[in-house]
Amino acid sequence: MTDYRNDVPGNWAIDPLRLGVAGTDNAVGDDNPLAWQADALCTQTDPEAFFPEKGGSTRDAKRICAECTVKTECLEYALANDERFGIWGGLSERERRKYRRRA
């Protein structure tokens, strides 16, 4: 069994704008495509909930996503960037694949 958590950067939950991600110009504003991440609830919680082991529960992550005000932006980001691991916008990897096929 593969443990995908080893593939997740240790600083994944840190605001990429503070890290100086290329193309963000270190600015939080309406014109920044990643500005939504500043409001993401997942950055305030345990990252392991969003990257469960294969077959593990996604319940906790989805509960957090359900309350998040940037859930739509998060899902759009995951779909646009072909995120293959973790819970994004309230959907698991499998759910995002199904969503893409229907769209």
KOLNU-441713 format. One record per atom (N, C-alpha, C): residue number from 1; residue in one letter; atom name; x, z, y. Coordinates in nm, 4 decimals. Example, Ala and Ser with C-alpha at 12.3 -4.5 7.8 and 13.67 -1.06 7.14 Angstrom:
// residues 2
REC/num/residu/atome/xx/zz/yy
REC/1/a/N/1.3190/0.7800/-0.5690
REC/1/a/CA/1.2300/0.7800/-0.4500
REC/1/a/C/1.3200/0.7800/-0.3300
REC/2/s/N/1.2850/0.7080/-0.2250
REC/2/s/CA/1.3670/0.7140/-0.1060
REC/2/s/C/1.2900/0.7870/0.0030
This chain:
// residues 103
REC/num/residu/atome/xx/zz/yy
REC/1/m/N/0.0842/0.0000/-0.1173
REC/1/m/CA/0.0000/0.0000/0.0000
REC/1/m/C/0.0892/0.0000/0.1242
REC/2/t/N/0.0569/-0.0861/0.2183
REC/2/t/CA/0.1342/-0.0981/0.3411
REC/2/t/C/0.0846/0.0004/0.4454
REC/3/d/N/0.1769/0.0678/0.5071
REC/3/d/CA/0.1424/0.1598/0.6152
REC/3/d/C/0.1666/0.0866/0.7469
REC/4/y/N/0.0596/0.0325/0.8061
REC/4/y/CA/0.0712/-0.0457/0.9280
REC/4/y/C/0.1096/0.0366/1.0493
REC/5/r/N/0.0944/0.1675/1.0400
REC/5/r/CA/0.1305/0.2511/1.1545
REC/5/r/C/0.2776/0.2381/1.1881
REC/6/n/N/0.3599/0.1992/1.0923
REC/6/n/CA/0.5020/0.1816/1.1199
REC/6/n/C/0.5267/0.0592/1.2071
REC/7/d/N/0.4289/-0.0329/1.2132
REC/7/d/CA/0.4427/-0.1531/1.2938
REC/7/d/C/0.3971/-0.1322/1.4381
REC/8/v/N/0.3391/-0.0174/1.4666
REC/8/v/CA/0.2855/0.0107/1.5993
REC/8/v/C/0.3928/0.0788/1.6831
REC/9/p/N/0.4209/0.0238/1.8017
REC/9/p/CA/0.5217/0.0881/1.8871
REC/9/p/C/0.4813/0.2312/1.9206
REC/10/g/N/0.5777/0.3190/1.9272
REC/10/g/CA/0.5511/0.4588/1.9562
REC/10/g/C/0.4901/0.4813/2.0928
REC/11/n/N/0.5111/0.3892/2.1848
REC/11/n/CA/0.4598/0.4060/2.3203
REC/11/n/C/0.3378/0.3177/2.3468
REC/12/w/N/0.2661/0.2788/2.2441
REC/12/w/CA/0.1533/0.1857/2.2608
REC/12/w/C/0.0459/0.2392/2.3538
REC/13/a/N/0.0290/0.3699/2.3611
REC/13/a/CA/-0.0790/0.4273/2.4406
REC/13/a/C/-0.0392/0.4514/2.5855
REC/14/i/N/0.0861/0.4286/2.6196
REC/14/i/CA/0.1300/0.4458/2.7579
REC/14/i/C/0.0859/0.3241/2.8372
REC/15/d/N/0.0353/0.3477/2.9542
REC/15/d/CA/-0.0123/0.2400/3.0400
REC/15/d/C/0.0981/0.1353/3.0562
REC/16/p/N/0.0752/0.0125/3.0116
REC/16/p/CA/0.1798/-0.0899/3.0206
REC/16/p/C/0.2202/-0.1194/3.1639
REC/17/l/N/0.1326/-0.0906/3.2561
REC/17/l/CA/0.1673/-0.1139/3.3959
REC/17/l/C/0.2776/-0.0194/3.4411
REC/18/r/N/0.2745/0.1040/3.3902
REC/18/r/CA/0.3801/0.1999/3.4232
REC/18/r/C/0.5099/0.1637/3.3522
REC/19/l/N/0.5004/0.0979/3.2377
REC/19/l/CA/0.6200/0.0594/3.1632
REC/19/l/C/0.6876/-0.0632/3.2250
REC/20/g/N/0.6162/-0.1321/3.3085
REC/20/g/CA/0.6735/-0.2510/3.3705
REC/20/g/C/0.6648/-0.3728/3.2815
REC/21/v/N/0.5516/-0.3947/3.2189
REC/21/v/CA/0.5329/-0.5106/3.1331
REC/21/v/C/0.5458/-0.6371/3.2159
REC/22/a/N/0.6177/-0.7332/3.1630
REC/22/a/CA/0.6389/-0.8585/3.2340
REC/22/a/C/0.5066/-0.9211/3.2746
REC/23/g/N/0.5003/-0.9687/3.3970
REC/23/g/CA/0.3805/-1.0346/3.4457
REC/23/g/C/0.2808/-0.9414/3.5116
REC/24/t/N/0.3033/-0.8121/3.5052
REC/24/t/CA/0.2075/-0.7199/3.5665
REC/24/t/C/0.2493/-0.6804/3.7065
REC/25/d/N/0.3733/-0.7056/3.7432
REC/25/d/CA/0.4264/-0.6702/3.8749
REC/25/d/C/0.4092/-0.5222/3.9063
REC/26/n/N/0.3953/-0.4398/3.8022
REC/26/n/CA/0.3831/-0.2943/3.8172
REC/26/n/C/0.2743/-0.2542/3.9159
REC/27/a/N/0.1688/-0.3311/3.9248
REC/27/a/CA/0.0617/-0.3002/4.0191
REC/27/a/C/-0.0708/-0.2881/3.9454
REC/28/v/N/-0.1477/-0.1902/3.9839
REC/28/v/CA/-0.2823/-0.1754/3.9313
REC/28/v/C/-0.3762/-0.2246/4.0395
REC/29/g/N/-0.4507/-0.3278/4.0085
REC/29/g/CA/-0.5437/-0.3830/4.1065
REC/29/g/C/-0.6396/-0.4785/4.0391
REC/30/d/N/-0.7371/-0.5224/4.1149
REC/30/d/CA/-0.8395/-0.6105/4.0607
REC/30/d/C/-0.7836/-0.7433/4.0123
REC/31/d/N/-0.6733/-0.7867/4.0683
REC/31/d/CA/-0.6170/-0.9155/4.0285
REC/31/d/C/-0.5259/-0.9035/3.9065
REC/32/n/N/-0.5029/-0.7835/3.8593
REC/32/n/CA/-0.4174/-0.7632/3.7428
REC/32/n/C/-0.5014/-0.7705/3.6159
REC/33/p/N/-0.4694/-0.8606/3.5222
REC/33/p/CA/-0.5502/-0.8750/3.4005
REC/33/p/C/-0.5456/-0.7538/3.3082
REC/34/l/N/-0.4493/-0.6649/3.3250
REC/34/l/CA/-0.4397/-0.5460/3.2400
REC/34/l/C/-0.4847/-0.4183/3.3107
REC/35/a/N/-0.5383/-0.4303/3.4302
REC/35/a/CA/-0.5793/-0.3130/3.5069
REC/35/a/C/-0.6838/-0.2299/3.4332
REC/36/w/N/-0.7638/-0.2914/3.3487
REC/36/w/CA/-0.8669/-0.2195/3.2733
REC/36/w/C/-0.8071/-0.1107/3.1857
REC/37/q/N/-0.6835/-0.1275/3.1438
REC/37/q/CA/-0.6206/-0.0306/3.0537
REC/37/q/C/-0.6051/0.1071/3.1183
REC/38/a/N/-0.6027/0.1120/3.2496
REC/38/a/CA/-0.5911/0.2408/3.3181
REC/38/a/C/-0.7134/0.3282/3.2925
REC/39/d/N/-0.8275/0.2665/3.2605
REC/39/d/CA/-0.9514/0.3401/3.2363
REC/39/d/C/-0.9843/0.3554/3.0880
REC/40/a/N/-0.8991/0.3069/2.9997
REC/40/a/CA/-0.9266/0.3105/2.8556
REC/40/a/C/-0.9183/0.4532/2.8005
REC/41/l/N/-1.0236/0.4945/2.7318
REC/41/l/CA/-1.0261/0.6295/2.6738
REC/41/l/C/-0.9228/0.6475/2.5626
REC/42/c/N/-0.8869/0.5404/2.4954
REC/42/c/CA/-0.7922/0.5520/2.3844
REC/42/c/C/-0.6553/0.6013/2.4304
REC/43/t/N/-0.6228/0.5786/2.5565
REC/43/t/CA/-0.4930/0.6240/2.6061
REC/43/t/C/-0.4883/0.7750/2.6237
REC/44/q/N/-0.6044/0.8394/2.6112
REC/44/q/CA/-0.6119/0.9838/2.6277
REC/44/q/C/-0.6314/1.0559/2.4944
REC/45/t/N/-0.6211/0.9834/2.3850
REC/45/t/CA/-0.6487/1.0410/2.2531
REC/45/t/C/-0.5352/1.0109/2.1550
REC/46/d/N/-0.5538/1.0561/2.0334
REC/46/d/CA/-0.4549/1.0374/1.9267
REC/46/d/C/-0.4477/0.8901/1.8857
REC/47/p/N/-0.3336/0.8250/1.9013
REC/47/p/CA/-0.3223/0.6829/1.8667
REC/47/p/C/-0.3451/0.6541/1.7185
REC/48/e/N/-0.3206/0.7512/1.6326
REC/48/e/CA/-0.3385/0.7276/1.4899
REC/48/e/C/-0.4839/0.6973/1.4549
REC/49/a/N/-0.5776/0.7453/1.5337
REC/49/a/CA/-0.7189/0.7175/1.5080
REC/49/a/C/-0.7483/0.5677/1.5203
REC/50/f/N/-0.6725/0.4983/1.6042
REC/50/f/CA/-0.6968/0.3568/1.6289
REC/50/f/C/-0.6174/0.2655/1.5355
REC/51/f/N/-0.5305/0.3225/1.4561
REC/51/f/CA/-0.4521/0.2471/1.3588
REC/51/f/C/-0.4552/0.3202/1.2247
REC/52/p/N/-0.5752/0.3305/1.1641
REC/52/p/CA/-0.5857/0.4046/1.0376
REC/52/p/C/-0.5160/0.3310/0.9241
REC/53/e/N/-0.4800/0.4059/0.8218
REC/53/e/CA/-0.4224/0.3446/0.7027
REC/53/e/C/-0.5250/0.2523/0.6401
REC/54/k/N/-0.4788/0.1557/0.5637
REC/54/k/CA/-0.5701/0.0629/0.4973
REC/54/k/C/-0.6713/0.1423/0.4153
REC/55/g/N/-0.7984/0.1148/0.4393
REC/55/g/CA/-0.9045/0.1868/0.3712
REC/55/g/C/-0.9435/0.3163/0.4382
REC/56/g/N/-0.8694/0.3555/0.5437
REC/56/g/CA/-0.8980/0.4790/0.6149
REC/56/g/C/-1.0189/0.4648/0.7065
REC/57/s/N/-1.0679/0.5758/0.7519
REC/57/s/CA/-1.1871/0.5781/0.8357
REC/57/s/C/-1.1581/0.5288/0.9775
REC/58/t/N/-1.2508/0.4502/1.0288
REC/58/t/CA/-1.2437/0.4033/1.1672
REC/58/t/C/-1.3461/0.4755/1.2542
REC/59/r/N/-1.4148/0.5696/1.1959
REC/59/r/CA/-1.5257/0.6386/1.2625
REC/59/r/C/-1.4841/0.7031/1.3949
REC/60/d/N/-1.3754/0.7793/1.3950
REC/60/d/CA/-1.3336/0.8493/1.5170
REC/60/d/C/-1.2997/0.7512/1.6294
REC/61/a/N/-1.2266/0.6460/1.5961
REC/61/a/CA/-1.1894/0.5475/1.6977
REC/61/a/C/-1.3131/0.4780/1.7535
REC/62/k/N/-1.4047/0.4410/1.6660
REC/62/k/CA/-1.5247/0.3718/1.7115
REC/62/k/C/-1.6134/0.4626/1.7960
REC/63/r/N/-1.6132/0.5898/1.7669
REC/63/r/CA/-1.6894/0.6854/1.8472
REC/63/r/C/-1.6323/0.6916/1.9895
REC/64/i/N/-1.5012/0.6906/1.9992
REC/64/i/CA/-1.4363/0.6910/2.1306
REC/64/i/C/-1.4657/0.5604/2.2040
REC/65/c/N/-1.4552/0.4499/2.1337
REC/65/c/CA/-1.4823/0.3191/2.1942
REC/65/c/C/-1.6254/0.3097/2.2464
REC/66/a/N/-1.7193/0.3683/2.1752
REC/66/a/CA/-1.8600/0.3620/2.2152
REC/66/a/C/-1.8823/0.4239/2.3529
REC/67/e/N/-1.7983/0.5205/2.3890
REC/67/e/CA/-1.8116/0.5880/2.5182
REC/67/e/C/-1.7244/0.5254/2.6272
REC/68/c/N/-1.6402/0.4319/2.5909
REC/68/c/CA/-1.5415/0.3762/2.6835
REC/68/c/C/-1.6044/0.2731/2.7774
REC/69/t/N/-1.5704/0.2825/2.9042
REC/69/t/CA/-1.6258/0.1917/3.0044
REC/69/t/C/-1.5583/0.0548/3.0055
REC/70/v/N/-1.4447/0.0414/2.9380
REC/70/v/CA/-1.3732/-0.0870/2.9356
REC/70/v/C/-1.3709/-0.1473/2.7953
REC/71/k/N/-1.4685/-0.1125/2.7151
REC/71/k/CA/-1.4772/-0.1620/2.5770
REC/71/k/C/-1.4808/-0.3155/2.5714
REC/72/t/N/-1.5574/-0.3770/2.6587
REC/72/t/CA/-1.5693/-0.5232/2.6602
REC/72/t/C/-1.4360/-0.5887/2.6948
REC/73/e/N/-1.3702/-0.5365/2.7973
REC/73/e/CA/-1.2403/-0.5914/2.8370
REC/73/e/C/-1.1385/-0.5762/2.7246
REC/74/c/N/-1.1436/-0.4635/2.6562
REC/74/c/CA/-1.0529/-0.4362/2.5455
REC/74/c/C/-1.0734/-0.5374/2.4325
REC/75/l/N/-1.1988/-0.5616/2.3970
REC/75/l/CA/-1.2279/-0.6582/2.2914
REC/75/l/C/-1.1849/-0.7981/2.3327
REC/76/e/N/-1.2124/-0.8354/2.4558
REC/76/e/CA/-1.1714/-0.9669/2.5047
REC/76/e/C/-1.0199/-0.9828/2.4979
REC/77/y/N/-0.9475/-0.8770/2.5347
REC/77/y/CA/-0.8016/-0.8802/2.5286
REC/77/y/C/-0.7539/-0.8997/2.3845
REC/78/a/N/-0.8122/-0.8239/2.2926
REC/78/a/CA/-0.7723/-0.8316/2.1520
REC/78/a/C/-0.7980/-0.9702/2.0950
REC/79/l/N/-0.9112/-1.0282/2.1281
REC/79/l/CA/-0.9439/-1.1619/2.0783
REC/79/l/C/-0.8528/-1.2673/2.1399
REC/80/a/N/-0.8276/-1.2575/2.2685
REC/80/a/CA/-0.7428/-1.3551/2.3373
REC/80/a/C/-0.5973/-1.3479/2.2916
REC/81/n/N/-0.5538/-1.2284/2.2497
REC/81/n/CA/-0.4137/-1.2090/2.2106
REC/81/n/C/-0.3951/-1.1967/2.0600
REC/82/d/N/-0.4991/-1.2270/1.9852
REC/82/d/CA/-0.4950/-1.2259/1.8390
REC/82/d/C/-0.4369/-1.0963/1.7835
REC/83/e/N/-0.4859/-0.9834/1.8364
REC/83/e/CA/-0.4433/-0.8529/1.7856
REC/83/e/C/-0.4902/-0.8400/1.6411
REC/84/r/N/-0.3990/-0.8159/1.5511
REC/84/r/CA/-0.4330/-0.8138/1.4091
REC/84/r/C/-0.4429/-0.6755/1.3495
REC/85/f/N/-0.4039/-0.5752/1.4239
REC/85/f/CA/-0.4053/-0.4393/1.3705
REC/85/f/C/-0.4797/-0.3475/1.4660
REC/86/g/N/-0.5462/-0.2498/1.4092
REC/86/g/CA/-0.6083/-0.1458/1.4897
REC/86/g/C/-0.7503/-0.1750/1.5331
REC/87/i/N/-0.8068/-0.0754/1.5977
REC/87/i/CA/-0.9414/-0.0835/1.6527
REC/87/i/C/-0.9287/-0.1224/1.7989
REC/88/w/N/-0.9930/-0.2300/1.8370
REC/88/w/CA/-0.9913/-0.2783/1.9749
REC/88/w/C/-1.1353/-0.3096/2.0141
REC/89/g/N/-1.1802/-0.2574/2.1256
REC/89/g/CA/-1.3147/-0.2853/2.1721
REC/89/g/C/-1.4223/-0.2422/2.0743
REC/90/g/N/-1.3903/-0.1441/1.9920
REC/90/g/CA/-1.4871/-0.0920/1.8968
REC/90/g/C/-1.4951/-0.1683/1.7661
REC/91/l/N/-1.4097/-0.2684/1.7474
REC/91/l/CA/-1.4125/-0.3473/1.6243
REC/91/l/C/-1.2812/-0.3366/1.5479
REC/92/s/N/-1.2924/-0.3341/1.4170
REC/92/s/CA/-1.1745/-0.3326/1.3293
REC/92/s/C/-1.1200/-0.4745/1.3162
REC/93/e/N/-1.0068/-0.4877/1.2490
REC/93/e/CA/-0.9481/-0.6198/1.2260
REC/93/e/C/-1.0478/-0.7112/1.1559
REC/94/r/N/-1.1096/-0.6625/1.0521
REC/94/r/CA/-1.2055/-0.7422/0.9749
REC/94/r/C/-1.3255/-0.7817/1.0612
REC/95/e/N/-1.3748/-0.6892/1.1395
REC/95/e/CA/-1.4894/-0.7181/1.2261
REC/95/e/C/-1.4544/-0.8215/1.3328
REC/96/r/N/-1.3314/-0.8162/1.3840
REC/96/r/CA/-1.2897/-0.9170/1.4824
REC/96/r/C/-1.2780/-1.0540/1.4191
REC/97/r/N/-1.2301/-1.0613/1.2954
REC/97/r/CA/-1.2234/-1.1910/1.2252
REC/97/r/C/-1.3634/-1.2489/1.2098
REC/98/k/N/-1.4585/-1.1675/1.1677
REC/98/k/CA/-1.5971/-1.2134/1.1518
REC/98/k/C/-1.6542/-1.2579/1.2862
REC/99/y/N/-1.6245/-1.1822/1.3905
REC/99/y/CA/-1.6723/-1.2157/1.5247
REC/99/y/C/-1.6195/-1.3526/1.5675
REC/100/r/N/-1.4914/-1.3775/1.5422
REC/100/r/CA/-1.4300/-1.5078/1.5789
REC/100/r/C/-1.4980/-1.6219/1.5043
REC/101/r/N/-1.5262/-1.6024/1.3771
REC/101/r/CA/-1.5892/-1.7082/1.2972
REC/101/r/C/-1.7283/-1.7419/1.3479
REC/102/r/N/-1.8009/-1.6403/1.3943
REC/102/r/CA/-1.9378/-1.6621/1.4447
REC/102/r/C/-1.9366/-1.7274/1.5822
REC/103/a/N/-1.8315/-1.7020/1.6602
REC/103/a/CA/-1.8269/-1.7528/1.7990
REC/103/a/C/-1.7955/-1.9003/1.8048
